[in-house]
Amino acid sequence: VIITQETSLMHLATVYKHDSFLPVDTVEIFERSDYNFAGRPPNLISFVYEMSGVENVLNIINLHMKCCEDGVSRRHQASIMLHDYLTLNMSRGDSNFVVVGDWNDDIYDPDESGLYSFEAFLEDPDNFTFITDSLAARHQTSTATFPTWNSFLDNILISSSLFDEFSGSTVETLRLELVVDDYSRYISDHRPVLWSF
């Protein structure tokens, strides 16, 4: 497990299989300007893994965006910051980005003024896609990641270099409350999302 150190409230943790992935770099991005991330800078971990005899790099960004009050405007700004960061790194040849975590908003849920939290990514479909889009669009309790409000808040975003992996893959909400007693009381009020490729 890799746990963040720079958060002001509740750390982010990334759990990985140590016999399949080797973390080669970890950085808490925006640690000096984390206001729009609610005091929890996203954690970027670069993993090396082998597939078909070839070494690959997979960059995982774990985040927890701001909820409530001024959440939409802060998520909107956080998305712009993150989009600019990823675009810059992709232009330098770094790729294979997966951004996971609690985005604290439905993908297509504007506020009263029409502002979308994730506009920066929605307006750049050539470079990014939310692979959880089809689940989020259902608005069903069975696929919601925050079932209390029938919302899909725990999205997965990928960069264009992983579009091929997304094709033919599966993404699903894991309904762990069906197999773990008192899941929402002892573990989380959110359900996890699984992407298999």
N, C-alpha and C positions, 0 to 999 in steps of 0.2 A: 504494500500500500504506500502511496505517496500522499502526504498531507501538507496542505499549504501552511505557511507561517505568517503571512502578512495580513490576514483578515482581521477586521476589527470585531467581528461577531460571527461565530460558527465557521469553522474551517471547512475547506473543500477536500474531499478525499477521492483518490483514483485507485481502484483495486485492479490488478492485472495478474495474468498467469506468468510467473517468473520463468517457467521453462519454455515459454513461447515468445515472450517479448523481453527485450533488453532496453531499459530506459537509458538513453545516452545524453539527454539534456532536459532540464526542467527550469522553467522560468515563470514567475508570476507576473504576467503582463499587466501594464497600467497600475503597478503598485504605488506609483507616486501620484496617480490621478484616478483613483478608484471611486470617486463620488457617484458617477453614473452606474457603477456596478455595486452600489449599496455597501461599500466598504469591503467587498470581497473580490479582489482582483482575480480574473480568470487564470487558471493554471494550465500552462502549455507544457506538455510532456512529449518529447520526441522518442518514439520507440523504434528499434530495429527488429525486424522479424524476417524469417525466411519462408519463401513460398516457391515451390518448384525449383529448389536449388539456388534461388536468387535472393540476395538480401534487399529488403525494402525498408523504407522509412514511413512510419505512420505518425502523424502529428495529431494528438488528441488535446482538445481544449475543453476543460471542465469549467463550467460557469454557473452562477446563481444570480440571476438578474433581480432588480428591485421590484418589489410588489407595492400595491396600494398607493394611497395619497397621490404624489406626483410621479408615480411609477411609469406611466406611459411616456412622458417626456424624457425621463431618465433612461428608460429602455431604448427609446428612439436614439438618443445621443450615444448610448453604449453601443448600439448596433452600428452607427456610423463609425465610431472609433474602431470597433472590431473589423468592420468591412475594410477600412483603410489599412489597418495592420495586415490583414490577410492578403489583400491585393498587393501591397508592397512586397511582402515575402514571396508571393507567387511570382511576381515580376523578376525576382532575384533567383528564381529556379526552384524554390522550396514549394512543395506541393503535398498532396495527400492529407488535407486537413479535415478533421471531423470535430465538430463543435457539439458537445452534449451538455445536458444539465437542465436545471429549472429556469426556463426562459420567462416564467411568470406571466405569460400571455398566450392567448390563441394566436395563430399565425395571421389570420385575417380578421382581427377584431379591432376596429378603429375606436378611438374615444369619441366624445361628443363633437369635437372639432374636425373629425375625419382623419386624425393623425394615427398612423400605424406604427407600432413599436419597431417592426423589422423591415421597414421600407427600403433601407439600404440594400438588403439582400434580395427582397422581392423584385426590385427594379434592376437586378443584375443576374438574370436567369442563365446567361451564358457561362458564368463563373461559379454560381452557387445554387444549391437547391435544398429545400427542406425535405428530407426523405420521409418525414412523418406527415407530410401534407395530406395524403389520402386518409390517414387515421384521424387527423385533426378535423377534416372536412365532414366527417360522419356525424359529429355531435351526438354520439351514443354513449350511454353510461358504461356499456361493456368495453369500450375502447378508450374512455376518458382516462387521463393520467391523474387527474384531480377529481375523483368521482363525487365528492361533496358538492361541487359546483358544476358537475358535468362538463368539465373543461379539459382541454388538451394543452398542458403547459410545459411538458417535458419533451422538447423537440430535439431533433438531430439534424444538423446542417452539414453538408459536405461540399468540398470544392470540386471543380470540374474534372480534376484528374481522377476522381473516384466515380464519375458518372457511369463508367463501364461496369464497375463492381455493383452499382446500384441496380443496373439492368438485370433482371432475373433474381434479385435478392428478395428477402422477406423482412418485413418490419412489423412488429406486433407489440401490443401492450400486454405485459405479464400481470395476470390477475392473481397475485400471490395471496390475496385475502381468502381465496378459495382453498388454499392448501396450508396456510399458516394461521393458526388461531390468533385472534386479536391483532392482526397485522397492522391495522391503522392506529391502534393504541400503543403498541410497543416498538414498531419499526418506522413507519412513515405514513403521512396522510396522502402521499403520492405513490402512484404505481410506476415501476420501472418500464423502460422501453428497450426492446431487443432488436438489433439489426444483425442479420445473418447474411454473410456473403462469402 
